[in-house]
Amino acid sequence: MSSDLLSYAGYEEPHFLEACTLCSKPLGYNTDIFMYRGNTPFCSQECRQEQIESDEARERRWKVSSKKSKECSKKSTTTVQTGTLVASN
């Protein structure tokens, strides 16, 4: 087994610091690694910034769609009147 690979129940996968998350460029030894949100590695500030902007845009879209969903559910509320109905012959 290579030292670059992790093994879990017979399944081998590359170490998470092996390649840039965005462009998949190999991360070399003795080079800077730019981290984002814990353990997400990037090869450059540009790749990291692109991911940040992408995440922020996705969060904005989610907030807008969530807000629209709440507005739609308020508009679609149906009012039902209750009372007693008396019928006679």
N, C-alpha and C positions, 0 to 999 in steps of 0.2 A: 504494500500500500504506500502510495506517495505521501510525503509529509504535507503537501498542499491540499490533500483531500480529507474530508471528514467522513467518517463511516457511521451510519446509523442502521442497525439491523441488516447489514449487508449492502445497503444502498450508499454509494459514495457520491458526494457532491463537492464542488469547489468551495474553498474557504470564502466567506463573504467579502473579504478584502482583496480578492484576486482581480476583480475587474470593476470598472466604472458602471454604476447602475444605469446611467442614461445611454452612453455610447458604447459600452462594453469594451472599451480600451483597457488592456491589461494594466494593472497598477504595479509599477516596478518597486523594487527594493530601493531604499534611500531616496524616494521621491515623496513629495507632499501628497497627502490624501485629504480631501475636503469632505467632512462629514456633515450629514443633515438628518435631523430627527432620529437621533440615537445611533443606529448602526447602518446607515445608508451611505456608502462611500462613492465619491466622485473623483475624477482625474483632474479636474480644474474648477476654478471658481465659476467659469462660464457654464459648465454642465450643472453644477450645483444651483446656480441662479436660475437656469432654465427650469429645473425641477421645482424650485420654490415658486416660480411664477405660474407654472402649470397647476400646482397644488392650490394656490390661492385662487386661480380662475375657477377650478372645480368647486372649491368651497363657496365662492360667490354664486355660481350657478345653482348649487344645492340650496343655499339660503333663499334665492329667488323662487325656485320651484317649491320649496317648503312653504314659503309665504303665500304663493298662489294657491297651493293646495288647501291651506287654512282658509283663505278667502272663499274658495269654491265651496268648501264644506259649510261655511256660515251661510252662503247664499242658498244652498240647496236644502236648508232646514225647512221642514213642513210643519205647519201649525195645525193641530187637531183640536177641535172643540169637543168637550165632553158635557153631557147633561142627561136629562131624563126625557124620553120620548113617549108620549101617551097617544095611543091610537084608539079610536072608538068606531063602532059600527053604526 
